[in-house]
């Protein structure tokens, strides 16, 4: 019964998110700015979602760190949190919600299809490094999501619809600069995530780096972020090329966090 | 306490369990003169060396090595299901020294007489391999990583603090964008 109530609360959060996203997309299409309502719905969704995660945490005795359901619900929560902060603090670029929210809709749809079965926390997860390592990873993904939203606007401006829809937003150079900042923030947190993960791995398995699939793909993601940042400074690439690089980094990071757990056989699995 | 993924930490050394494990034959060696010695003969890892459960070793004061083998027919760890590593219920131990050969009944073990003393089989037990880790460079690696991450953060902080995060929209001027505002005011004054 408790599990059912958690799912009902989670559904409530998803409905609030979907309303917020739909309103944001409609606002962009109709050239309206229902920003307050969108932000209010995001905050309501986050509060309800927090309650859902807290209920499950209380029932199972551990946080949402083990199964794909738990990883997805915690990531939807953290991505929404980072994006809501960006939405609140960067009012000029709020229409990027029309790009970001469909990505979150896909994750929410996936969340609704995976089993919310009970999980047990593995012995290696009884450490503070769990929170540090995963926390940094979530900030990284959140920062990359905002950068992807800005990149989506830049790329959509190549079309007539996009250039008309987003004509009141800052020019591509400013958006690209802002995207660069979010990628840089993501880079710092990805670096911290790797360091924290190495400390945790050393403690749990006696080696700080083992080139297991998740570590290797995390490192590839880190290299791609570094290359995209360097390319912007060194080669002064155009906003469009920068936008494509940001999207490539996000896709790689997404596949690393949500795809590698399906194929790896190592103890370092991420979601299981 | 030590367990899977849970090391035992002693004096900076970390002891981790491993998959490496096997059987060990325990013997007591009673030389004709001198103290009694009790020790185990670790057999090769099981099940990796399931068909090579034999080991050669030297008894104190005996020139030629002694060879011992554990024999059993049970399938302790089947391939098709989960199983727990345990001692076989029915087994025998074969000992060879030069041309001589003995078969030991584990339930009624008789002492084996050598010219230099007597060897008594005491029982079968298990051994486990541990990974022992000590790496003095790790604190320095951590320090270097932390400094690199801090330097990276400071670099970006200094770089980004020059311009506001909230950019001006088309036809707008951001309130806290002093550089842009100054330029726009300058252009208005000139016109």
Interface residues (C-beta under 8 A of the other chain):
Chain A: X89 X90 X91 X92 X93 X122 X123 X124 X167 X168 X169 X170 X171 X174 X175 X177 X178 X181 X184 X185 X187 X188 X191 X192 X195 X198 X199 X202 X203 X204 X205 X206 X207 X208 X267
Chain B: X3 X4 X5 X6 X7 X14 X16 X131 X133 X138 X141 X142 X145 X146 X148 X149 X152 X153 X156 X159 X160 X163 X165 X166 X167 X168 X169 X170 X171 X172 X174
